[in-house]
Amino acid sequence: MIRPAITLASVSALVAAVLIIALFFTALWQIETAWIIVTLFIAYMVCLIGSLILFIHDINQSLAALRLELVADGISIA
């Protein structure tokens, strides 16, 4: 689960960089391509949200596995 989370986070950063470049060029050349900006922003947010969801899921799985190991070793947990 951590590999897809890292991949989505990396893609999110890449899309954010492309979004900034697109915003710069649309302002520089005064062209109206709002659909490109909207599409890039949506792609950025979807990748970021997906990355965070996968990361939280992976953390919860790791903590559940740790809890099972501690209980199996006879260590009490609160």
C-alpha positions in Angstrom: 0.0 0.0 0.0 2.8 2.4 0.6 4.2 2.2 -2.9 1.0 3.3 -4.6 0.7 6.1 -2.0 4.2 7.3 -2.8 3.5 7.1 -6.5 0.3 9.1 -6.3 2.1 11.7 -4.1 4.8 12.0 -6.7 2.3 12.3 -9.6 0.5 14.9 -7.5 3.6 17.0 -7.2 4.3 16.6 -10.9 0.8 17.7 -11.9 1.1 20.7 -9.5 4.3 21.7 -11.2 2.6 21.4 -14.7 -0.3 23.4 -13.3 1.9 26.2 -12.2 3.6 26.3 -15.6 0.3 26.3 -17.4 -1.0 29.2 -15.2 2.2 31.1 -16.0 1.9 30.6 -19.7 -1.8 31.4 -19.8 -1.1 34.7 -18.0 1.9 35.5 -20.1 0.2 34.9 -23.4 -3.2 36.0 -22.2 -5.0 32.9 -23.6 -8.2 31.5 -22.1 -7.8 27.8 -21.6 -9.7 27.4 -18.3 -10.5 23.7 -19.1 -6.7 22.9 -19.0 -6.3 24.6 -15.6 -9.4 22.9 -14.2 -8.4 19.5 -15.5 -4.9 19.8 -14.1 -6.3 21.0 -10.7 -8.7 18.1 -10.5 -6.0 15.6 -11.4 -3.8 17.1 -8.7 -6.5 16.9 -6.1 -7.5 13.3 -7.0 -3.9 12.1 -6.8 -3.3 13.9 -3.5 -6.5 12.6 -1.9 -5.8 9.1 -3.2 -2.3 9.2 -1.9 -3.5 10.3 1.6 -6.2 7.7 1.7 -3.7 4.9 0.8 -1.2 6.2 3.3 -3.7 6.3 6.1 -4.9 2.8 5.2 -1.3 1.5 5.3 -0.6 3.1 8.7 -3.8 1.6 10.1 -2.8 -1.9 8.8 0.7 -1.5 10.3 -0.7 -0.5 13.7 -3.1 -3.4 13.7 -0.3 -5.8 12.9 1.8 -4.3 15.6 -1.0 -4.6 18.1 -1.4 -8.3 17.2 2.3 -8.9 17.7 2.3 -7.2 21.1 -0.7 -9.2 22.2 0.9 -12.4 21.0 4.0 -11.6 23.0 1.9 -11.0 26.1 2.5 -7.3 26.2 -0.5 -5.4 27.4 -1.6 -2.4 25.4 -3.9 0.4 26.4 
